[in-house]
Amino acid sequence: MAMSEWLQTLYKRNAIRAIDRQFARFIAEQVGDGSSPIVGWAALVSFELGKGNVCVDLNALDASRLFDLAPAESMKLAAIMQPENALSLVAGSEVVGDGSSPTPMVLAGTRLYLHRYWAAEQRVAQEIVSRTNEIPMVSDASEILDALFQPDITLLRKLFPGWDEREKAGKLVDFFDITDSEKVDLLSLQSALENGASDAEILSLVHDNARLNWQKVAAAVALSYRFAVVSGGPGTGKTTTVAKLLAALVQSSDKPNGPDIKLVAPTGKAANRLTESIGNAVAALPVSDEVRGKIPVQASTIHRLLGAIPNRVEFRHHEGNRLHLDILVVDEASMVDLPLMARLLSALPEHARVILLGDRDQLASVEAGAVLGDICLGADGRYSPPRTATLSSLTGFSLAADDSVSRVSDGVCLLKKSYRFHAQSGIGQLAKSINEAMLPGWTGCCSVALRISRCMIWIRMCTLKPLRLPCRVTGTTSLR
């Protein structure tokens, strides 16, 4: 069967999309041969784009799973597409270039892209790398962060009497984010709380070099770097962190009215939620009314910020007509696809700072390109030696240094502590297991999803609450 016949058959079976087949037809017209292997590779690139993948790595292909077909059928198709010779076949085609001239597809190393997505990826990388540099800090930057992230002793005084005597030491370690218990006299700390010691006396018993609060580290990262990412799961305090960060940015600014800060989110619902949560968090900040008044709380969508034009794909703000702002905060950044991120970053003035917020394991973009996930891929809580020195001076914490950390990862902070559930609780361990199972790739996702479904049913049954499941006959079925 010829390549064009294969694609027609796959389209009729709904194995590929109409746009996949049409792009393959376009490539066949360009090369003048519908049976050429390059036609199949063009269809595959478009097919993978529909799955959220912006490129195809020709060296990492599984010939038994082309187009997600069964192994036997895939191998028949592989006989035509010749995966073993893919690099030479693709590189020698007139419809594939290196990006220096307009061609439908681009081969970058071993990765085959549609030209549009290759250009978008290059632009995002360029804009990010141009901002991977430190910003000189004001002399009182560490004092500003200390005041904003000081442990809430008032809350501790309310909680402490209700703790079991056997758990007090462990709960104090957790409350103060203590990483080295040997540097803290926990008995003296308990005694100080029981005897009504002052806040200053209590705080003096817990030195910063024995603690590690990731929210404070995240604020220090974003305060001292022109490109920063704050990622964390539900309940890790992203909103609280960004509110305190905005206060630090205002307090450290040399502008009378503070820096021009814009808050955006990918959707209207996310923007409204950001406006509400930031407003509540800012109202609770331990800052003066003057500082609070300079912190923006109104968020908009990315499209509104860029200036969407009805019935057109262009925006009013672009590389030739840049936005007027000093700092851009993007919430739910995991939902921003590659082309939109490229448009957003290219519309920023050169001096602008970028702060991305979101959960790298959640809410993937509808269109292709997991920008936030790719940025966070190499981040693990370590920083290059120069960055470690900067962050330690700002926070007082001891951080791990690694010479192999990239400049981009130097701007990333992963919030690791959940304030909704303890890491050692059942749900905490389940969440960790799910994330670790999904991170390596697609392998095992189905089994993970099945385990999640079973777990949720078990939880609902244990609480004796009816679980509503869809039923083709009655509409719903109650399961206890």
N, C-alpha and C positions, 0 to 999 in steps of 0.2 A: 504494500500500500504506500502511495506517495505521501510526502509530508502534508500537502494541502488536503488530501483525502483524510488523513489522520485527524487533522484539526477540525474538519467539517464533522467528522464522526463524534469527536469529543464535544463539540458545541451542541450537537443534537441531543447528546446525553446529559447536557448541562454540567459537564465536567469542567468546561472552561466558559468564560463570559463572552458575550458578543464583542466587547471591545478587544479582548485577547485575539479573537479570530480576525477582527478587522485590522488590527495593527500588523498581524502576520501577513495578511493580504497586501497591505501597503508595502511592507518590506519585500514581498515577492515581486511586486511591480517594480520596485527600485532595482533589484538585482536581476530581474528578467527571468527568474527560474523559481517556480512554485515548489519544486522538489528539493531545493537547496537546504542543507542543514541549518543555515542561518535563519531561515523562516521559523523553524522550530524553536531556536534559541530566542528569537524575538517574542514568540508567543509565551515562552516560559518566563521571560522577564516581566511581561505584562501580567501574567498569571500570578506570579509571586508578589507583584505590587498590590494585587487585590487582597492578598493575605497579610498585607502590612509590611512586607519586606521591600526595601528600596533598591535592592540589587540581588544578583545571583553570583555566588562565589563558585567559579567554575572548577576550582580545585577541591571543593568540599561537597560536591554533588553526590547524591545517592542514586545511581543509575537504575536501581530497582524501585524508585518512588517518584519518577518524573510525573509532574502534574498530579501527584497524589494517587496515581494509578496502582492497581494490583501489580505485584512483582512480575508476573508472567507477561502482562500486557505492556508494562513499562519497558521491559527488556527488548520487546519487539520495536518499540518506538526508539529506544536507545541505539538500535542497529542503524537507524537512519540519521539520528542527530550526532552520533559518534562522540559521546562524552570524553572518551580517552584522548581525542584530538581537539577538544573544544577550544582550547586557547589558540592554537594555530589557525583553526577554521574561522574563529571570530575575529582575531587580529588581522587576518588577511582580507576581510570583507570591506567593501567600499561604504557600507552603511554604518560602520563602526569606526570611531575615531578616538583621539586621546583628549578631547575637549578643547583643543586649540582652534578647531574649526567646527561649524555646525554640522552635526551628523545625528541621525535618529537615536543612536546608541553610543555609549562611551565605555571603553575598557580601561579600568584603572587597576593596574596590577593584575590580579586574577578575578576581579569583580566586574560584572557587566551591568551597566545602568541604562535607563532611559536618560537622554541628555538633560531633561528638565530636572530630574532628581539628583543627577550628578552635580549640576550647577548649584542647586539649592544646598546640597551637602557641603560643597566647597565654600559657599558664602557663609553658612553657619559656622564652619570651622574657622574661617578667616576672621569673622567678627568676634568669636570667642577668644581665639589666640591673641588678637590685638588688645584684649582687655585682661590678659593674665599677667598683671603686674601689681605690685603693692602700692598702696597710697600712703603718703606720709601722715602719721598720726599726730593729733594735737597732744600736748604734754599731759593733759589730764584724762586721756582716753581710758586708761585702766581704772581710774576713780569713777568715771561715768558708768562703766560696765559693772563695777563692784556695787554701786548704789542700786542699779537696776536689777541685778541678779542676786541680791543678798537673800539668803534663806529666810523664809517667813517664820520668825520666831513666835509671833502671835498665834499663828496656826498651830505651831508645835506645842505651845502651852495648852491649847484646847485638846489636842490629840493625846498628849503624853499620859494624863491620868487614866485614860481608858485602856491603855495597853497592858497586856499580861506581863507580869514580872519577868517571865522567861523569854519574852519576845522583845523586850525594850531595847536591848543592845542591838539586835538585828534590825529593828525598825529605825533606830537612830542612824545606823550605817546607811540604810536605804534613803532616809529623809535627807541627809546631808550629802548624798552621793559619794560616800567615802570609798576609796579604792584601796587604801592601805590602812587597815585597822591598827597596825602597830604604831602608827604616828599619832593616834588619837587615844586619849585616856577616857574610855567610855564610862568607867565608873565615876570619874570626876564630873563628866558631862551629865550623867543621870543625877548625881548629887546636886549639881548646880540648878537643874530644873526643879528638883524636889524642894529646894530651899529658896526658890524665888529669886535667883540671881538675875542681874540685868541682862538685856539683850547683848550688850557689848561683851560682858563676861562670858556668856555662853558661846558667842562667835569666836572669842579668843581661844577657846579650847579646841576648835576645829580649824586647822590651818589649811590654806588652799592647796598646798603641795600634797595633801592627803586626800584631796577630793578631785572629782572630774564631772562637771556638769556640762553635758553636751549642748544644752541650749545656750549657755554662755559662750562656749566655743564657737557655735554657729554664728552668734552675733559678732564675735571677734573676727571670724573669717570674712563675713560680709562687710564689716566696718573697714577692714584693712586691704581689701582686694576689689578690683574693678569688675570682676565677674565672679559671682558666688551662687552656689546652689545649696539650699537647705531642704533635705529630704528626710522624710520620716513617716511611719505608719500612723494609723488613727490613734489619737490620744497621746501623741508624743509632744504636743505643745507647739506646733508650727505657728499657729496664730499668735500665741503668747510671745513666742520668740521674735516674730517679725514686728510686733507692736513695740517691744522693748528695743529692737534694732532701730526702728524708725525714730524712737526717742533719742537714741544715741547718735544717730545721724544728724538730727536737728541740733542737739547740744554741741556737737563737734564741728558744726558748719560755721564758716566765717561770714555767711550772708545774713543780713539783718532779719529777713523773713524766713530764713531757713532755706534748704535746697528745694528745688522744684521736683517733687516726687509724684509719680503717677502709679496708681494701682490698677492692674488689669487682670482679667480672667478670660478663658476661652469662650464661655457661654454666659448668657444673661443670668441664668440661675446661679452659676458659680460667682458671678460678679455681685449679685445681691447678697449671697451668703457671706462673701468676703467683706462687704460693706458692714453688714450686721456684726460679724465676729470681730472685725478690727475695731469698730466703734465701741463695743463692750470692753475689749481688751485695753484700749487706750484710756477709757474712762477709769480703769482700775490701776493705772500706772502710778508709781510713786514719784511723780514729777510735778513741777509748778504748772499753773494754769497757762502761763505764757508759752511754755514748751508744748503743752498739750494742744494749744490752739494752732500750733504750726504743723502738727502731724495730720496728714490727709487721712480721711476715713471713707471717702466716696470712691468706689471702684467702678470701672466701666469694662466693656468687652474690648478685646483686642481690635476687632473690626471697627468699633466706634472710635477708638483712639487713632487708628490709622486713617480713618475717614473713608468708609465704604462708599462706592459710587454705584447707584442703582443700575442693574443690567450690565455691569462691567466687572471684569476680574481685577482691574487695577484699583489702587487706593490713592487717596489724595496725598498722603505722605509716603515718600519713597526715598531712594538714594539722592535724587535731585531736589527733593523738598522735604527735608528732615524735620522730625518732631522737635519741639522746644521743651526739653526737660533735662534734669540732672541725674535722676535716679528712676529706674523702671523696676517695679516689683510685679512679677507674673505669678499668680497663684494657679494651682492645678496645672502646672506646666507639663505634666505627663500627657495631658489631653491635646497639647499643641503639636500638630503634625509638622513634618519637615518643611514643606513649602511655605506654610504660614510663619514658622519660626524664622525662615530666611527673610521673608518680607519685613517682619517685625524688627529684626536686628539690623537690617540694612537701612531702615528708616531712622535709626538712632543717631544723634550727633556723636562725634568722635569722643567727646569727653564723658559721655553718659556712662553710668554704672548700671549693671544688670544684676538682679537678684531673682533667681528662679525658686519657686516653692512647689512642693508636691511630693507624692509618694511614688518612688521609682517602681514599686511593685503593683501599682493600682491605676485604674482609669487610663488605659492606653488610648491613643488618639484614634479617631475614626478613620482618617486617611493614613497613608503610609508614613512610616518614620517614627521610631521611638526615641526622640531626641533626648529627653530627660534620662531615660534608662541607659542610653549609650554613654552619656556624660558621666553618670554615676558608676559605670561598670568597673572602673579601676579603683574606686574610692573604698577605703576600709578603715578610716580613722587615723591613718598615718599621714605625715606631711614631710616635705623636704626639710633638711636641716635649717635653712634660712627661715622658712615659714614656721617651723616649730619654735624657733627662737622668738619670732614676732608674736605668735599666739600665746606662748608661755608668759611673755612679758605683759600681755594685755589681760590675761586671765589668772595668772598665778598657778596654773595647773601644769603638771608634767605630762607632756604628750610624746607619743612615739615618733621617732624620726626615721626616714628611709630615703636613701639617695636615689632610689629608682622611681620615686613618685613623680608623676608628670606635672607640668605647670597647670594643666586644667584641673587635675585632682587636688591641687593645692587650694582650689577655691570651693571645694565640696565638703559639706559636713552632713553626716548622717545622724539624725537624732535616734538614739538607741533605747531610751527609757520611756515606757508607756505609763501614763498617769491614770489610765482607765483600768488596767489590769496588770498584775505583777508578772514579770517575765517567767517566773517559776510556776505560775498558776496553770491550770489545764488549758485555758484558752490562749494563754501566752505561749505555751509550748506548741500548741496546735498551729498557731499563726506562724511561728518560726519554722516549723516543719514544712508547712505549705510553701512559704517563700523560698526555702532552700531547695525544695523539690522542683520549683518552677524556674529558678534562675538559670540552670545550665542550658536549657533549650526546650524544645517541644516534647522531648522524650518523657513519658510518664505523666503528661498533663491529664490524659483521660482517666488514668487510675487515681490521680490526685483529686480530680473533680468527683469521681465516684466516692472516694473516702469522705470528701467534704459533705456530699449529699447524705451519706449514711450517718455521719456524725451529727448533722443538723436534725435529722429525723429522730435519732437517739436522744438528743438534748430535749426536743419538744415532747417526746414520749415520757421522758423522766420527769418533766415538769407538769405532766398530766394536762397539757393544753392541746386542744384539737389542732391538727396540722391539716390545712386545706391543700389538696392536690387536684390538678385538673383532671376531669373525666370526660371522655367522649360522649358518654350516654347521658349522665345526669348533670354535667356541667362542673360539679365539684364533688369531692369525696372527703369525708371526715375520717381521719386516721388517728387513733389514740395509741 
